[in-house]
Amino acid sequence: MLAGSTQVAIARTPANRGIAAITLRQTAKLGLKMSQSQPASARSGVVELDAIDRHILAILQRDARIPNTELADEVGLTPAPTLRRVRRLEEEGIIHRYVALLDPKQVGRDLMVVVRVTLDKQTKQGFETFAEHMRGRPEVLECYLCLGDTDYLLKVCLPDLDAYQKFLVDVLAAIPGVRNTASTIVVKQEKYTTSLSLE
């Protein structure tokens, strides 16, 4: 079970296999607390969006290389106010960044592995040490701090099993505080999208 709040990151293409996303979501494990006096929207960092904003974001998640004139036609505005809205969405951090997303098989990264990691001790230093190691590993596309029996969930993309065995032994097993790992090899991807539902 993955924990916590969602960070919105919208890319210029409909997938994000080339993005390494390191997200620490369970603030309780790190001993952090949000002020209960804040409204829910402020605590979650949610930005108010109107129907046109949502329409723009839906289109950009599908095809962020769409020309501004075509985007304006689709949302029913003229180009100038459409561009201002896109700029505002970028400045507010709703559109996090634009990237080129690659097909793993076309670049020789055929093996996808989901790894569950358990640490010896659930301490702030232990979490920070492990997360810092993962941020530096290009083969780790995603890393999540979790609730439950598993401390971290990783998504790792590599050329083959030999490369994964080397990563498992030389990288994961060598990190101080790692007690156990459990690997699941992905056989077939039935669905993959980075488009967030904004309805």
N, C-alpha and C positions, 0 to 999 in steps of 0.2 A: 504494500500500500504506500503510494507516494504521498508526501506531506505538503501542506502549507499553501501559500499564496502562489498565484501565477504571474510570471513576468511576461509581458507582451513583446514579442520580437517578430516583426513582419518583414519577410524577405521579398526580393523582386521576382522570385520564381516559386513554384508550388512545392518545393521540398527543401530540406536543409541537411542533407547527408554530410555536407562539407563543413558543417559548423560544429565546433566543440562547445557544448553548453555546460558550464559548471554552475550549478545552482544549489545553494544551501538554503533549504526551505523550512526546516524544523527549528524555529528559534528557541523552543524550550530546551532542546538538547544543548544549546550553547549558552544557556542561562540568561537569555535575553527576554525582556518583557516589554510589551507595548502599553502605553498609557490607556487605561480603561476610560479616561475622561474624553478621549478623542471620539468623534463620530466614526461609524463603521467605514464610510467612504474614505475618510482621511487615513485611518489605520491601514486600509488595504491599498491605498495609493491609486484608487480608481478615478479616472478622469471622465467627466460627463461628456457624452457624445450624442449629437442629434442624428436624425435619420440620414442626412446627407453625409455626415462624417462616416457613419457606419457603411453606407453604400460605397464611398470612396475606398475605405479600408478593405472591403470585400473584393473590390475590383483589383486593388493593388496586390492583395494576397494571391490573386489568381494570375496576374500579369503586371508586375511593377514596371515593366519597360514600356507600357502603353503611353503613347504621346499624350501630353496634357490636353490637346484639343479633343482627342477621342474620349479621354476621361471626362472632360466637361460635358460632351454630348451625352454620355451614358448617365450622368447624374443630374442632367437638366440645368446646368449653369453655364455661364460664359467662361472662357479660359482664365481670365484674371482672378476672379474669386475662387475658382477651383484650385489654382496654384497657391493662393494664399492659405487655403485650408490644408493643403498637403504640407506646406512649409510649417504651419502651426502644429500639425500632428507630429512632424519631425522634431520641432523644438520642444514639445511637451514630452518627448520620449515615447510616445505611443508607437510610432514607427522607429524602431530601435536602430536598424541599419539595413543596407541593401547589399546582397551578396550574390555570387555566382554559385549555383548548386550543382554538384557533379554526380554523375552516375558511377557508383563505386565499381561496378564490373568493368566499365570502360577504362578505368585507371588501375585495374589490377587489385582491387580491394574486394575480393569475393566473399570473404568470411565475416559474418556478423555474429558477435557473441554478447549475450546478456549475462553479466556477472553480479552475483550477490556477495557482498563483503561484510564480514562481521569483525569488529575490533575487540581487543582484549578488555578495554575499559572505555566507558562513555564519558570522556572528559573533553573540555574545550580544547586543550592542547592536542589531544589525540585526533579530534575532528579536523582541526586546522592543519595539522601535519599531513594527514591523509589527503585532504582537499588540495593542498598546495602541490603535492606530488602529482595528482591527477590533472591539475591545470597545466602542468608542464609536459604532459604526454599527448602527442598529436594523434595517436591511435584511439584515444578515449574521446568519443564524440559527445557523450553526455555522462554526467555524474550527479546523482541525487542523494542527498541525506534523507533518510527515511524513518518513519515510525515502525514499530514492530520488531520482529526477530532479526531483521536485516538492517544493518547500519547504513550501508551504501548500495546503490544500484547503479551499475555502469553499463554503458553501451559502447562496445569496442569493435572497431572495424580494421581488419588486417588481411594480408594476402592469402594466408593459408594456416593450417593447423600448426605447422612448425613455427611460424611466426607467433602464433598465440601461445604456444608452449613456452617460448622464450620470454614473452611478456609476462606470463603467469609466474614463471620461476624467477626471472631476473628483476622484475619490476614489482609486482604485487607482493610476492612472498618476501621481498627484501625490505618492505616498508615497515618500520617499527610499529608494533601494536596491532598488526593484522593477525587475527586469530584463525579465521576460516574464510574460504572462498568457495562458491558454488557456481559452475558455469553451465549455461544453456546455449547450445549452438542453434542459430536460426536457420531453418531449412528453406522456408519460403515466406516472402513478405506479402501478406494478403491486403494490407492497407497501409499507406504512408501519406501523411499530409502535415504541413505546417500551418495550414489555414485555420485560424480560430473562428468559431461560430460567434457572431456578434448579434444574433437575434435576441 
